[in-house]
């Protein structure tokens, strides 16, 4: 059977939760390790408490915030307000 979910997520990518109590919420990918992603939204899941979620439980939107990608990759601190702003800007047309 073909793999139904993408295996490569990019740091700074906007994803949608498909399972759990946070189903339907948008998140930003903070890290990608093996079968898990680190997710934050700046609201329920803040940067100091990253949500670990299996890749099969999220769906990509195909949108990547290059600004957040650069900050996360360089190790700079990302604020919760930056996460909320990026999610709202990139999901406004969805």
Secondary structure as UniProt FT lines:
FT   TURN            11..12
FT   STRAND          13..17
FT   TURN            21..24
FT   STRAND          26..33
FT   TURN            34..35
FT   STRAND          36..40
FT   TURN            47..48
FT   STRAND          51..54
FT   HELIX           55..57
FT   STRAND          58..64
FT   HELIX           66..74
FT   HELIX           80..90
FT   TURN            91..93
//
